[in-house]
């Protein structure tokens, strides 16, 4: 088998791959879900650290912009604006 990670010991990599192969689909899904949740959380924390002076809506808008791009961020901003006017 070809090495996947040049900075990882070959025996450790083989052990990790063996664990992944033995994992059930539910265990694999749980790992993916956990990694996704961690990534989203770290992204949100970084945005708050960098732009802590913004409102919650503005922070969420930046998150959408960074994760999904300007087009969806514009749609999100319009949605939030309409929602806030409807609540008033």
Steps between C-alpha positions, in 0.01 A plus 500: 500500500620849415568730797231762550688732734876547463538650848334206681679183607414212267392271787276767649340568164436128445343471847275801434387361163428163662282674761314687228437179308356329810272791587130460435322743268339660807842552661639651179200730470542609864865587433410702191219679686734581787768634267242715319365640828852579620587672173185715510560590864860602437396705200236686701746561786758643258241737353393619846864552604572703188170692492382504860350847464232382253145399585393137505322540165810658344718219636266239356509687169879488496490129576269443203725715282817310592341154478265537204604811307370849428183403311356296785622758752303769316190281503552434870527874572177568308327220690617635836392852404152380400473292814595790727246728330227235537572470874476879550 
